[in-house]
Amino acid sequence: MLTIDPKELSTPKLHGYLQSAVGPRPIALASTIDSNGVPNVSPFSFFNLFSSNPPVLIFSPSRRVRDNTVKHTLLNAELNREVVINVVNYAMVQQTSLSSTEYAGGVNEFIKAGFTMLPSDIVKPFRVKEAPVQFECRVNDIIALGTEGGAGNLILCEVLKMHIDESVLDDAGNIDQHKIDLVSRLGGNWYSRSADGLFEVEKPLTTLGIGVDAIPDDVRQSTVFDGNDLGKLGNIERLPTTEEIDTFVKESFEAKAVLSADDPDKKLAKAKEYLDQNRLTEAWKIILAKKNF
């Protein structure tokens, strides 16, 4: 058996062991507001329910391991003492992953991830419409667990109001675990789905993804793609160039066949097929390709 003294490991190595060993962990998609009123939304898997009376949720935005900086969520929670915690199900997991991208301060991750902002009833931060359950919370306390990279900051959130999408309820008015279809975090790229077990979601790029807001309107509004598809499309560093698209079309029989049909729905359906195969670059190339041969 491998025996480890935490003090003898680098923080990144220890961090990896801990996250891989302690799981699956539920995901808090936390919504806050900065000093200029700009919304922020970001996921945290150091999260759970800790009390029912009073109802208290706790999540922890840790100091970044690589450079010991703190996250916007922590700064906003310290400033406004309010947060909305949204739960994450399978239908929104790709967008949730995209929202974890470290965009600059003042960037609205709701827009980047393609989430819909819903006004809250009591607190200032917005709710995520796509989340099946949303908790409006007051921050009762913030407990710093350390000052070095990797140290957590426990944010104790008292639930003031809870919103539940009726589509996840059973006939008795209780939450149906199959309908809510929650996901949870494990180590590395691994997630777990309540109904079907393990699956992978590639981590957002260390550089910035273009975001869902950069996807053309006709694509974003198409019924061909769901939220997870849009999350994948938004998590690309740059769009393919005209030259790259032309080369792809010339060399791909599939692309030529789809484009020859001159049917936008068939083109998007082929892009959807590529996305399901995790062929993100090809998906974008077929979306952007013109009938030019």
DOMARBA-420047 format. One record per residue: residue in one letter; residue number from 1; x, y, z of N, C-alpha, C in turn. Coordinates in Angstrom, 2 decimals. Example, Ala and Ser with C-alpha at 12.3 -4.5 7.8 and 13.67 -1.06 7.14 Angstrom:
<pts>
 residuo num    n_px    n_py    n_pz   ca_px   ca_py   ca_pz    c_px    c_py    c_pz
       A   1   13.19   -5.69    7.80   12.30   -4.50    7.80   13.20   -3.30    7.80
       S   2   12.85   -2.25    7.08   13.67   -1.06    7.14   12.90    0.03    7.87
</pts>
This chain:
<pts>
 residuo num    n_px    n_py    n_pz   ca_px   ca_py   ca_pz    c_px    c_py    c_pz
       M   1    0.84   -1.20    0.00    0.00    0.00    0.00    0.87    1.24    0.00
       L   2    0.50    2.21   -0.84    1.21    3.47   -0.88    0.80    4.32    0.32
       T   3    1.77    4.71    1.13    1.52    5.54    2.30    2.12    6.92    2.08
       I   4    1.32    7.95    2.33    1.71    9.32    1.96    1.66   10.24    3.17
       D   5    2.72   11.01    3.35    2.71   12.12    4.30    2.43   13.38    3.48
       P   6    1.27   14.04    3.68    0.92   15.21    2.87    2.02   16.26    2.82
       K   7    2.78   16.39    3.89    3.82   17.41    3.93    4.99   17.10    3.00
       E   8    5.07   15.84    2.55    6.20   15.44    1.70    5.87   15.52    0.21
       L   9    4.62   15.87   -0.12    4.20   15.96   -1.52    4.06   17.41   -1.94
       S  10    4.25   17.66   -3.23    3.94   18.98   -3.76    2.42   19.18   -3.69
       T  11    2.01   20.42   -3.61    0.57   20.69   -3.53   -0.20   20.16   -4.74
       P  12    0.28   20.35   -5.97   -0.46   19.80   -7.12   -0.63   18.28   -7.04
       K  13    0.42   17.58   -6.62    0.33   16.12   -6.52   -0.66   15.70   -5.45
       L  14   -0.60   16.34   -4.30   -1.53   16.04   -3.22   -2.97   16.38   -3.63
       H  15   -3.12   17.51   -4.30   -4.43   17.95   -4.79   -5.04   16.87   -5.69
       G  16   -4.23   16.31   -6.58   -4.71   15.27   -7.47   -5.15   14.01   -6.75
       Y  17   -4.36   13.58   -5.76   -4.74   12.41   -4.97   -6.05   12.65   -4.22
       L  18   -6.15   13.80   -3.59   -7.35   14.09   -2.79   -8.60   14.10   -3.66
       Q  19   -8.53   14.79   -4.80   -9.71   14.88   -5.66  -10.09   13.54   -6.27
       S  20   -9.08   12.69   -6.51   -9.37   11.38   -7.08   -9.89   10.40   -6.05
       A  21   -9.53   10.61   -4.79   -9.93    9.67   -3.73  -11.25   10.05   -3.07
       V  22  -11.55   11.33   -3.00  -12.76   11.79   -2.31  -13.79   12.18   -3.37
       G  23  -14.72   11.30   -3.63  -15.71   11.55   -4.65  -16.70   10.40   -4.73
       P  24  -17.75   10.51   -5.49  -18.08   11.69   -6.30  -18.55   12.86   -5.43
       R  25  -18.23   14.09   -5.91  -18.58   15.29   -5.16  -19.64   16.07   -5.91
       P  26  -20.71   16.51   -5.24  -21.72   17.33   -5.92  -21.11   18.64   -6.37
       I  27  -21.75   19.29   -7.31  -21.22   20.52   -7.91  -22.12   21.70   -7.58
       A  28  -21.53   22.74   -7.03  -22.24   24.01   -6.80  -21.88   24.97   -7.92
       L  29  -22.85   25.35   -8.71  -22.65   26.39   -9.71  -23.04   27.70   -9.05
       A  30  -22.03   28.42   -8.56  -22.26   29.58   -7.70  -22.32   30.88   -8.50
       S  31  -23.38   31.63   -8.28  -23.60   32.90   -8.94  -23.41   34.04   -7.95
       T  32  -22.61   35.03   -8.35  -22.34   36.19   -7.49  -22.38   37.46   -8.35
       I  33  -22.18   38.61   -7.69  -22.15   39.91   -8.35  -20.90   40.65   -7.90
       D  34  -20.18   41.29   -8.84  -18.99   42.02   -8.43  -19.32   43.46   -8.04
       S  35  -18.30   44.23   -7.74  -18.51   45.60   -7.23  -19.12   46.53   -8.26
       N  36  -19.02   46.16   -9.55  -19.62   46.97  -10.61  -20.97   46.43  -11.07
       G  37  -21.47   45.42  -10.36  -22.76   44.84  -10.71  -22.70   43.82  -11.82
       V  38  -21.48   43.38  -12.21  -21.34   42.39  -13.27  -21.54   40.99  -12.70
       P  39  -22.42   40.18  -13.30  -22.65   38.82  -12.79  -21.44   37.92  -13.02
       N  40  -21.28   36.96  -12.13  -20.23   35.96  -12.25  -20.85   34.61  -11.91
       V  41  -20.47   33.57  -12.63  -20.95   32.23  -12.29  -19.80   31.24  -12.51
       S  42  -19.60   30.35  -11.53  -18.47   29.43  -11.59  -18.79   28.17  -10.78
       P  43  -18.31   26.99  -11.24  -18.60   25.74  -10.53  -17.55   25.39   -9.48
       F  44  -18.02   24.73   -8.41  -17.14   24.28   -7.33  -17.59   22.91   -6.86
       S  45  -16.64   21.97   -6.81  -17.00   20.62   -6.36  -16.63   20.38   -4.89
       F  46  -16.01   21.36   -4.23  -15.85   21.28   -2.79  -17.14   21.87   -2.21
       F  47  -18.18   21.04   -2.12  -19.54   21.54   -1.86  -20.41   20.43   -1.27
       N  48  -21.30   20.83   -0.33  -22.29   19.88    0.17  -23.31   20.59    1.06
       L  49  -24.32   19.81    1.47  -25.35   20.24    2.41  -24.89   19.87    3.82
       F  50  -25.00   20.83    4.76  -24.48   20.58    6.10  -25.51   20.79    7.21
       S  51  -26.68   21.32    6.88  -27.70   21.52    7.91  -29.05   21.71    7.23
       S  52  -30.10   21.20    7.88  -31.46   21.39    7.37  -32.24   22.43    8.15
       N  53  -31.88   22.64    9.40  -32.60   23.60   10.24  -31.61   24.32   11.16
       P  54  -31.06   25.47   10.70  -31.39   26.17    9.46  -30.75   25.48    8.25
       P  55  -31.34   25.69    7.05  -30.75   25.07    5.85  -29.45   25.77    5.48
       V  56  -28.35   25.03    5.52  -27.02   25.62    5.26  -26.27   24.76    4.25
       L  57  -25.79   25.41    3.21  -24.91   24.81    2.22  -23.52   25.42    2.39
       I  58  -22.48   24.62    2.15  -21.11   25.12    2.24  -20.37   24.75    0.97
       F  59  -19.71   25.73    0.38  -18.79   25.43   -0.72  -17.49   26.17   -0.48
       S  60  -16.45   25.75   -1.20  -15.12   26.30   -0.91  -14.37   26.67   -2.18
       P  61  -14.28   27.97   -2.48  -13.38   28.41   -3.55  -11.94   28.42   -3.03
       S  62  -11.16   27.46   -3.45   -9.79   27.36   -2.96   -8.89   28.38   -3.63
       R  63   -7.84   28.76   -2.94   -6.79   29.58   -3.55   -6.14   28.76   -4.67
       R  64   -5.83   29.39   -5.78   -5.27   28.66   -6.91   -3.92   28.05   -6.53
       V  65   -3.74   26.79   -6.91   -2.52   26.07   -6.56   -1.32   26.68   -7.25
       R  66   -1.48   27.08   -8.51   -0.31   27.48   -9.31    0.27   28.83   -8.90
       D  67   -0.58   29.78   -8.46   -0.04   31.12   -8.18   -0.61   31.75   -6.90
       N  68   -1.41   30.99   -6.15   -1.93   31.43   -4.85   -2.88   32.64   -4.96
       T  69   -3.48   32.86   -6.12   -4.47   33.93   -6.25   -5.84   33.40   -5.83
       V  70   -6.78   34.32   -5.59   -8.12   33.92   -5.18   -9.10   34.14   -6.33
       K  71  -10.23   33.47   -6.24  -11.20   33.50   -7.33  -12.21   34.63   -7.15
       H  72  -12.77   35.06   -8.28  -13.73   36.15   -8.25  -14.92   35.83   -7.36
       T  73  -15.34   34.57   -7.33  -16.47   34.18   -6.49  -16.22   34.52   -5.03
       L  74  -15.02   34.23   -4.55  -14.68   34.52   -3.16  -14.72   36.02   -2.90
       L  75  -14.12   36.79   -3.79  -14.10   38.25   -3.61  -15.52   38.82   -3.61
       N  76  -16.36   38.31   -4.50  -17.74   38.81   -4.57  -18.55   38.41   -3.34
       A  77  -18.33   37.20   -2.85  -19.05   36.75   -1.65  -18.63   37.56   -0.44
       E  78  -17.34   37.88   -0.35  -16.86   38.73    0.75  -17.47   40.12    0.66
       L  79  -17.63   40.61   -0.55  -18.13   41.97   -0.76  -19.63   42.10   -0.49
       N  80  -20.41   41.21   -1.06  -21.87   41.35   -1.04  -22.59   40.43   -0.06
       R  81  -21.89   39.39    0.39  -22.47   38.43    1.36  -23.75   37.79    0.83
       E  82  -23.80   37.59   -0.48  -24.94   36.91   -1.11  -24.43   36.01   -2.22
       V  83  -25.14   34.91   -2.45  -24.77   33.97   -3.51  -26.01   33.14   -3.87
       V  84  -26.08   32.75   -5.12  -27.06   31.76   -5.54  -26.30   30.48   -5.89
       I  85  -26.70   29.37   -5.28  -26.10   28.09   -5.60  -27.07   27.31   -6.47
       N  86  -26.63   26.98   -7.67  -27.42   26.23   -8.64  -26.86   24.81   -8.74
       V  87  -27.73   23.81   -8.73  -27.24   22.44   -8.88  -27.06   22.14  -10.36
       V  88  -26.26   21.12  -10.65  -25.85   20.83  -12.02  -26.33   19.44  -12.42
       N  89  -27.07   19.37  -13.53  -27.46   18.07  -14.06  -26.77   17.82  -15.39
       Y  90  -27.03   16.65  -15.96  -26.29   16.23  -17.15  -26.53   17.15  -18.34
       A  91  -27.73   17.70  -18.44  -28.08   18.53  -19.60  -27.26   19.81  -19.67
       M  92  -26.62   20.20  -18.58  -25.88   21.47  -18.55  -24.42   21.29  -18.18
       V  93  -23.91   20.07  -18.20  -22.57   19.82  -17.67  -21.48   20.44  -18.55
       Q  94  -21.65   20.42  -19.86  -20.62   21.01  -20.73  -20.56   22.52  -20.55
       Q  95  -21.73   23.17  -20.43  -21.74   24.61  -20.21  -21.15   24.95  -18.85
       T  96  -21.42   24.11  -17.86  -20.87   24.32  -16.53  -19.35   24.24  -16.57
       S  97  -18.84   23.25  -17.28  -17.38   23.13  -17.41  -16.80   24.36  -18.08
       L  98  -17.47   24.85  -19.13  -16.98   26.04  -19.82  -16.97   27.25  -18.89
       S  99  -17.94   27.33  -17.99  -18.00   28.49  -17.09  -16.85   28.52  -16.10
       S 100  -16.12   27.41  -15.97  -14.97   27.39  -15.06  -13.73   28.02  -15.68
       T 101  -13.81   28.36  -16.97  -12.69   29.03  -17.63  -12.36   30.33  -16.90
       E 102  -11.09   30.61  -16.74  -10.68   31.78  -15.96  -10.64   33.04  -16.83
       Y 103  -11.84   33.52  -17.13  -11.94   34.78  -17.87  -11.53   35.93  -16.95
       A 104  -11.19   37.05  -17.55  -10.76   38.21  -16.79  -11.90   38.77  -15.95
       G 105  -11.56   39.50  -14.90  -12.57   40.15  -14.08  -13.45   41.06  -14.92
       G 106  -14.74   41.08  -14.62  -15.67   41.89  -15.37  -16.31   41.18  -16.54
       V 107  -15.83   39.96  -16.87  -16.44   39.17  -17.94  -17.62   38.40  -17.36
       N 108  -18.76   38.43  -18.03  -19.96   37.74  -17.58  -19.94   36.30  -18.06
       E 109  -19.66   35.36  -17.15  -19.60   33.95  -17.53  -20.96   33.38  -17.92
       F 110  -22.05   34.01  -17.49  -23.36   33.59  -17.97  -23.39   33.64  -19.49
       I 111  -22.89   34.74  -20.04  -22.91   34.93  -21.48  -21.93   33.98  -22.15
       K 112  -20.72   33.86  -21.60  -19.71   33.00  -22.18  -20.16   31.54  -22.22
       A 113  -20.85   31.10  -21.16  -21.28   29.71  -21.08  -22.64   29.48  -21.73
       G 114  -23.32   30.55  -22.10  -24.63   30.41  -22.73  -25.74   30.13  -21.75
       F 115  -25.56   30.49  -20.49  -26.61   30.32  -19.49  -27.56   31.52  -19.51
       T 116  -28.78   31.28  -19.04  -29.80   32.31  -18.98  -29.88   32.86  -17.56
       M 117  -29.81   34.19  -17.41  -29.89   34.83  -16.11  -31.34   35.02  -15.70
       L 118  -31.69   34.53  -14.52  -33.02   34.75  -13.95  -32.88   35.64  -12.71
       P 119  -33.67   36.70  -12.61  -33.61   37.52  -11.39  -34.01   36.71  -10.17
       S 120  -33.30   36.91   -9.08  -33.66   36.26   -7.81  -34.74   37.06   -7.10
       D 121  -35.41   36.44   -6.16  -36.49   37.11   -5.42  -35.96   37.92   -4.25
       I 122  -34.86   37.44   -3.63  -34.39   38.06   -2.39  -32.99   38.65   -2.53
       V 123  -32.09   37.90   -3.17  -30.69   38.34   -3.26  -30.40   38.96   -4.63
       K 124  -29.27   39.63   -4.74  -28.91   40.32   -5.99  -28.36   39.39   -7.07
       P 125  -27.54   38.39   -6.73  -27.04   37.51   -7.79  -28.16   36.81   -8.55
       F 126  -27.91   36.55   -9.82  -28.90   35.91  -10.67  -28.91   34.39  -10.47
       R 127  -30.05   33.80  -10.76  -30.17   32.35  -10.82  -29.85   31.87  -12.23
       V 128  -29.47   30.60  -12.36  -29.23   29.98  -13.66  -30.50   29.25  -14.06
       K 129  -31.15   29.74  -15.10  -32.43   29.17  -15.51  -32.32   27.68  -15.82
       E 130  -31.21   27.27  -16.42  -31.05   25.89  -16.85  -30.90   24.92  -15.68
       A 131  -30.56   25.41  -14.49  -30.37   24.53  -13.33  -31.72   24.05  -12.81
       P 132  -31.86   22.77  -12.52  -33.15   22.26  -12.05  -33.52   22.71  -10.64
       V 133  -32.52   23.09   -9.83  -32.78   23.62   -8.48  -31.83   24.79   -8.25
       Q 134  -32.38   25.86   -7.66  -31.59   27.07   -7.39  -31.84   27.52   -5.96
       F 135  -30.78   27.82   -5.24  -30.86   28.25   -3.84  -30.40   29.71   -3.72
       E 136  -31.29   30.59   -3.30  -30.88   31.95   -2.98  -30.35   31.95   -1.55
       C 137  -29.14   32.44   -1.37  -28.48   32.30   -0.07  -27.90   33.62    0.44
       R 138  -27.87   33.72    1.77  -27.11   34.75    2.47  -25.83   34.11    2.98
       V 139  -24.71   34.81    2.80  -23.43   34.30    3.31  -23.34   34.63    4.79
       N 140  -23.38   33.59    5.63  -23.30   33.80    7.07  -21.87   33.94    7.57
       D 141  -20.95   33.25    6.91  -19.56   33.28    7.38  -18.65   32.79    6.27
       I 142  -17.41   33.24    6.29  -16.37   32.76    5.39  -15.16   32.42    6.24
       I 143  -14.74   31.18    6.16  -13.64   30.71    7.00  -12.46   30.34    6.12
       A 144  -11.38   31.10    6.24  -10.15   30.82    5.48   -9.41   29.67    6.16
       L 145   -9.05   28.67    5.39   -8.37   27.49    5.95   -6.85   27.56    5.81
       G 146   -6.36   28.61    5.18   -4.91   28.76    5.02   -4.62   29.95    4.14
       T 147   -3.34   30.19    3.93   -2.92   31.35    3.14   -2.09   30.96    1.92
       E 148   -1.85   29.67    1.72   -1.02   29.22    0.61   -1.90   28.66   -0.50
       G 149   -1.31   28.47   -1.70   -2.03   27.91   -2.82   -2.64   26.56   -2.48
       G 150   -3.91   26.38   -2.82   -4.64   25.16   -2.50   -5.48   25.24   -1.24
       A 151   -5.29   26.30   -0.45   -6.06   26.45    0.78   -7.51   26.82    0.46
       G 152   -8.43   26.18    1.16   -9.84   26.44    0.93  -10.35   27.65    1.69
       N 153  -11.52   28.09    1.28  -12.23   29.17    1.97  -13.69   28.74    2.10
       L 154  -14.07   28.28    3.27  -15.42   27.77    3.45  -16.43   28.91    3.47
       I 155  -17.36   28.88    2.53  -18.43   29.88    2.48  -19.70   29.23    2.98
       L 156  -20.15   29.66    4.17  -21.35   29.11    4.79  -22.56   29.89    4.31
       C 157  -23.44   29.22    3.59  -24.57   29.87    2.92  -25.89   29.40    3.52
       E 158  -26.65   30.32    4.08  -27.98   29.98    4.59  -29.00   30.16    3.47
       V 159  -29.78   29.13    3.22  -30.77   29.17    2.15  -31.96   30.02    2.57
       L 160  -32.22   31.08    1.79  -33.35   31.97    2.06  -34.57   31.60    1.22
       K 161  -34.31   31.08    0.02  -35.39   30.64   -0.85  -34.86   29.59   -1.81
       M 162  -35.70   28.61   -2.11  -35.33   27.49   -2.97  -36.30   27.42   -4.14
       H 163  -35.77   27.24   -5.34  -36.59   27.15   -6.55  -36.35   25.78   -7.19
       I 164  -37.42   25.06   -7.50  -37.33   23.72   -8.08  -38.12   23.67   -9.37
       D 165  -37.48   23.24  -10.44  -38.17   23.06  -11.72  -39.17   21.90  -11.56
       E 166  -40.43   22.16  -11.84  -41.46   21.14  -11.63  -41.26   19.91  -12.51
       S 167  -40.47   20.04  -13.57  -40.27   18.90  -14.46  -39.46   17.79  -13.79
       V 168  -38.79   18.06  -12.67  -38.00   17.03  -12.01  -38.75   16.41  -10.83
       L 169  -40.02   16.78  -10.64  -40.81   16.25   -9.53  -41.60   15.01   -9.95
       D 170  -41.82   14.13   -8.98  -42.68   12.97   -9.24  -44.12   13.31   -8.90
       D 171  -45.01   12.34   -8.98  -46.43   12.58   -8.76  -46.73   13.03   -7.33
       A 172  -45.86   12.68   -6.39  -46.07   13.06   -4.99  -45.45   14.43   -4.67
       G 173  -44.84   15.06   -5.66  -44.22   16.37   -5.44  -42.81   16.31   -4.91
       N 174  -42.20   15.12   -4.92  -40.81   14.96   -4.47  -39.87   14.97   -5.68
       I 175  -38.61   15.29   -5.42  -37.64   15.29   -6.52  -37.35   13.86   -6.95
       D 176  -37.55   13.59   -8.22  -37.28   12.28   -8.80  -35.81   12.23   -9.23
       Q 177  -35.04   11.32   -8.66  -33.61   11.28   -8.92  -33.27   10.95  -10.37
       H 178  -34.16   10.23  -11.05  -33.93    9.95  -12.47  -34.19   11.20  -13.30
       K 179  -35.22   11.94  -12.95  -35.57   13.13  -13.72  -34.56   14.26  -13.51
       I 180  -34.08   14.43  -12.28  -33.15   15.53  -12.03  -31.78   15.25  -12.64
       D 181  -31.39   13.97  -12.71  -30.20   13.54  -13.45  -28.95   14.33  -13.07
       L 182  -28.66   14.39  -11.77  -27.53   15.16  -11.27  -26.19   14.54  -11.70
       V 183  -25.17   15.40  -11.80  -23.82   14.93  -12.06  -22.91   15.34  -10.91
       S 184  -21.80   14.65  -10.79  -20.85   14.93   -9.71  -19.43   14.81  -10.25
       R 185  -18.49   15.32   -9.48  -17.09   15.41   -9.89  -16.24   14.35   -9.24
       L 186  -15.27   13.83  -10.00  -14.25   12.96   -9.47  -12.90   13.57   -9.82
       G 187  -11.85   12.75   -9.91  -10.54   13.27  -10.23  -10.34   13.46  -11.72
       G 188   -9.37   14.32  -12.09   -9.03   14.54  -13.49  -10.22   15.06  -14.28
       N 189  -10.46   14.44  -15.42  -11.59   14.84  -16.27  -12.87   14.07  -15.96
       W 190  -12.86   13.26  -14.92  -13.96   12.33  -14.69  -15.11   12.94  -13.91
       Y 191  -16.31   12.60  -14.38  -17.57   12.97  -13.73  -18.37   11.70  -13.51
       S 192  -19.43   11.80  -12.74  -20.35   10.68  -12.57  -21.76   11.18  -12.77
       R 193  -22.56   10.38  -13.44  -23.96   10.69  -13.69  -24.81    9.74  -12.86
       S 194  -25.79   10.26  -12.19  -26.58    9.45  -11.27  -27.12    8.19  -11.93
       A 195  -27.60    8.32  -13.17  -28.24    7.19  -13.81  -27.26    6.24  -14.49
       D 196  -26.19    6.78  -15.09  -25.37    5.97  -15.97  -23.91    5.83  -15.57
       G 197  -23.49    6.42  -14.46  -22.12    6.24  -14.01  -21.12    7.17  -14.65
       L 198  -19.88    6.69  -14.82  -18.75    7.55  -15.19  -18.81    8.05  -16.63
       F 199  -18.35    9.28  -16.82  -18.11    9.83  -18.16  -17.06   10.92  -18.02
       E 200  -16.49   11.33  -19.15  -15.43   12.34  -19.14  -15.91   13.65  -19.75
       V 201  -15.43   14.75  -19.20  -15.59   16.08  -19.78  -14.21   16.71  -19.80
       E 202  -13.70   17.02  -20.99  -12.38   17.62  -21.06  -12.39   18.97  -20.36
       K 203  -11.34   19.24  -19.60  -11.25   20.51  -18.89  -11.16   21.66  -19.90
       P 204  -11.71   22.83  -19.53  -11.59   23.98  -20.43  -10.13   24.29  -20.72
       L 205   -9.91   24.90  -21.86   -8.55   25.23  -22.26   -7.88   26.14  -21.24
       T 206   -6.57   25.98  -21.11   -5.83   26.90  -20.24   -5.84   28.30  -20.85
       T 207   -5.90   28.35  -22.20   -6.21   29.62  -22.85   -7.72   29.75  -22.88
       L 208   -8.24   30.90  -23.31   -9.66   31.15  -23.21  -10.43   30.56  -24.38
       G 209  -11.52   29.85  -24.08  -12.44   29.43  -25.13  -13.20   30.64  -25.66
       I 210  -13.67   30.55  -26.89  -14.35   31.70  -27.49  -15.67   32.02  -26.80
       G 211  -16.27   31.02  -26.14  -17.52   31.24  -25.43  -18.74   31.01  -26.32
       V 212  -19.86   30.67  -25.69  -21.10   30.44  -26.43  -21.57   31.71  -27.12
       D 213  -21.24   32.87  -26.55  -21.69   34.14  -27.14  -21.04   34.40  -28.50
       A 214  -19.95   33.70  -28.81  -19.28   33.89  -30.10  -19.81   32.96  -31.18
       I 215  -20.72   32.08  -30.82  -21.32   31.17  -31.80  -22.36   31.94  -32.61
       P 216  -22.37   31.78  -33.94  -23.36   32.48  -34.76  -24.79   32.24  -34.26
       D 217  -25.62   33.27  -34.36  -26.98   33.20  -33.83  -27.78   32.03  -34.39
       D 218  -27.67   31.79  -35.69  -28.48   30.72  -36.29  -28.08   29.35  -35.76
       V 219  -26.81   29.21  -35.40  -26.33   27.95  -34.81  -26.77   27.86  -33.36
       R 220  -26.58   28.94  -32.62  -26.93   28.94  -31.20  -28.42   28.71  -30.98
       Q 221  -29.24   29.21  -31.88  -30.69   29.10  -31.72  -31.28   27.87  -32.40
       S 222  -30.45   27.09  -33.07  -30.95   25.90  -33.76  -31.40   24.85  -32.75
       T 223  -32.44   24.14  -33.10  -32.94   23.05  -32.25  -32.08   21.79  -32.37
       V 224  -31.12   21.82  -33.30  -30.25   20.65  -33.47  -29.33   20.47  -32.27
       F 225  -28.89   21.59  -31.67  -27.90   21.54  -30.61  -28.55   21.78  -29.25
       D 226  -28.08   21.03  -28.24  -28.52   21.28  -26.87  -27.44   22.07  -26.14
       G 227  -27.67   22.31  -24.84  -26.73   23.11  -24.07  -25.34   22.51  -24.01
       N 228  -25.25   21.18  -23.91  -23.94   20.54  -23.88  -23.20   20.73  -25.20
       D 229  -23.93   20.67  -26.32  -23.30   20.91  -27.62  -22.74   22.32  -27.69
       L 230  -23.53   23.30  -27.24  -23.07   24.69  -27.27  -21.85   24.88  -26.37
       G 231  -21.85   24.18  -25.22  -20.70   24.26  -24.33  -19.44   23.75  -25.00
       K 232  -19.56   22.67  -25.77  -18.40   22.15  -26.51  -17.95   23.14  -27.57
       L 233  -18.90   23.68  -28.32  -18.55   24.61  -29.40  -17.89   25.87  -28.85
       G 234  -18.31   26.29  -27.66  -17.73   27.49  -27.06  -16.36   27.27  -26.46
       N 235  -15.99   26.01  -26.28  -14.71   25.71  -25.63  -13.64   25.41  -26.68
       I 236  -13.48   26.34  -27.61  -12.42   26.23  -28.61  -11.65   27.54  -28.59
       E 237  -10.34   27.45  -28.71   -9.50   28.64  -28.58   -9.69   29.62  -29.73
       R 238   -9.82   29.08  -30.93  -10.02   29.93  -32.11  -10.82   29.17  -33.15
       L 239  -11.49   29.90  -34.01  -12.22   29.28  -35.10  -11.27   28.88  -36.21
       P 240  -11.58   27.83  -36.97  -10.70   27.45  -38.09  -10.66   28.54  -39.14
       T 241   -9.54   28.66  -39.81   -9.38   29.68  -40.85  -10.09   29.24  -42.13
       T 242  -10.26   30.19  -43.05  -10.87   29.88  -44.35  -10.08   28.81  -45.08
       E 243   -8.75   28.91  -45.01   -7.90   27.92  -45.67   -8.08   26.54  -45.07
       E 244   -8.18   26.46  -43.74   -8.38   25.17  -43.08   -9.73   24.57  -43.44
       I 245  -10.74   25.42  -43.54  -12.08   24.94  -43.91  -12.09   24.43  -45.34
       D 246  -11.47   25.19  -46.25  -11.43   24.79  -47.66  -10.71   23.45  -47.83
       T 247   -9.60   23.29  -47.12   -8.85   22.02  -47.20   -9.70   20.87  -46.69
       F 248  -10.39   21.10  -45.59  -11.25   20.06  -45.02  -12.33   19.64  -46.01
       V 249  -12.97   20.62  -46.64  -14.05   20.32  -47.59  -13.52   19.55  -48.79
       K 250  -12.35   19.96  -49.29  -11.77   19.29  -50.45  -11.41   17.83  -50.15
       E 251  -10.98   17.57  -48.92  -10.49   16.24  -48.57  -11.54   15.34  -47.93
       S 252  -12.71   15.89  -47.62  -13.72   15.10  -46.92  -14.91   14.82  -47.82
       F 253  -15.11   13.56  -48.14  -16.28   13.17  -48.94  -17.57   13.49  -48.20
       E 254  -17.56   13.26  -46.88  -18.76   13.55  -46.07  -19.14   15.02  -46.16
       A 255  -18.14   15.89  -46.04  -18.41   17.32  -46.09  -18.97   17.72  -47.44
       K 256  -18.37   17.19  -48.52  -18.86   17.52  -49.85  -20.30   17.08  -50.03
       A 257  -20.63   15.90  -49.53  -21.99   15.38  -49.70  -23.00   16.25  -48.97
       V 258  -22.65   16.66  -47.76  -23.56   17.48  -46.96  -23.73   18.85  -47.59
       L 259  -22.64   19.45  -48.03  -22.70   20.78  -48.60  -23.39   20.78  -49.97
       S 260  -23.25   19.68  -50.73  -23.91   19.58  -52.03  -25.42   19.60  -51.88
       A 261  -25.90   19.06  -50.77  -27.35   19.04  -50.53  -27.90   20.43  -50.30
       D 262  -27.02   21.36  -49.92  -27.41   22.76  -49.69  -28.61   22.85  -48.73
       D 263  -28.53   22.04  -47.65  -29.60   21.99  -46.65  -28.99   22.34  -45.29
       P 264  -29.33   23.52  -44.75  -28.72   23.94  -43.46  -28.94   22.93  -42.34
       D 265  -30.10   22.28  -42.32  -30.38   21.32  -41.26  -29.46   20.10  -41.36
       K 266  -29.19   19.65  -42.58  -28.30   18.51  -42.75  -26.87   18.88  -42.34
       K 267  -26.49   20.11  -42.65  -25.14   20.56  -42.28  -24.98   20.59  -40.76
       L 268  -25.98   21.13  -40.07  -25.90   21.19  -38.61  -26.01   19.80  -38.00
       A 269  -26.80   18.92  -38.63  -26.90   17.54  -38.13  -25.55   16.83  -38.23
       K 270  -24.81   17.09  -39.32  -23.49   16.49  -39.46  -22.54   17.06  -38.39
       A 271  -22.66   18.38  -38.12  -21.85   18.97  -37.07  -22.17   18.34  -35.72
       K 272  -23.44   18.10  -35.47  -23.87   17.44  -34.23  -23.25   16.04  -34.13
       E 273  -23.22   15.34  -35.25  -22.61   14.00  -35.28  -21.13   14.08  -34.90
       Y 274  -20.44   15.08  -35.45  -19.03   15.26  -35.12  -18.86   15.58  -33.63
       L 275  -19.74   16.42  -33.09  -19.64   16.75  -31.66  -19.83   15.51  -30.80
       D 276  -20.77   14.67  -31.18  -21.02   13.44  -30.40  -19.80   12.53  -30.42
       Q 277  -18.96   12.68  -31.44  -17.72   11.89  -31.55  -16.52   12.66  -31.00
       N 278  -16.80   13.82  -30.36  -15.75   14.70  -29.81  -14.78   15.17  -30.88
       R 279  -15.29   15.37  -32.09  -14.49   15.92  -33.19  -14.87   17.40  -33.33
       L 280  -14.42   18.18  -32.37  -14.85   19.57  -32.26  -14.41   20.42  -33.45
       T 281  -13.17   20.24  -33.87  -12.66   21.05  -34.98  -13.44   20.78  -36.26
       E 282  -13.71   19.49  -36.54  -14.49   19.15  -37.73  -15.91   19.71  -37.65
       A 283  -16.48   19.71  -36.44  -17.82   20.26  -36.27  -17.84   21.73  -36.67
       W 284  -16.85   22.48  -36.22  -16.80   23.90  -36.55  -16.54   24.10  -38.05
       K 285  -15.72   23.26  -38.64  -15.42   23.40  -40.07  -16.67   23.19  -40.92
       I 286  -17.48   22.20  -40.57  -18.68   21.96  -41.36  -19.72   23.05  -41.12
       I 287  -19.75   23.58  -39.90  -20.68   24.69  -39.61  -20.33   25.91  -40.45
       L 288  -19.04   26.21  -40.56  -18.60   27.43  -41.22  -18.40   27.27  -42.72
       A 289  -18.46   26.04  -43.20  -18.18   25.79  -44.62  -19.29   26.33  -45.51
       K 290  -18.91   26.80  -46.67  -19.84   27.28  -47.69  -19.86   26.30  -48.86
       K 291  -20.94   26.35  -49.62  -20.99   25.54  -50.83  -20.17   26.26  -51.91
       N 292  -18.91   25.88  -52.01  -18.00   26.63  -52.88  -17.21   25.72  -53.80
       F 293  -17.83   24.63  -54.22  -17.11   23.73  -55.15  -18.04   23.28  -56.24
</pts>
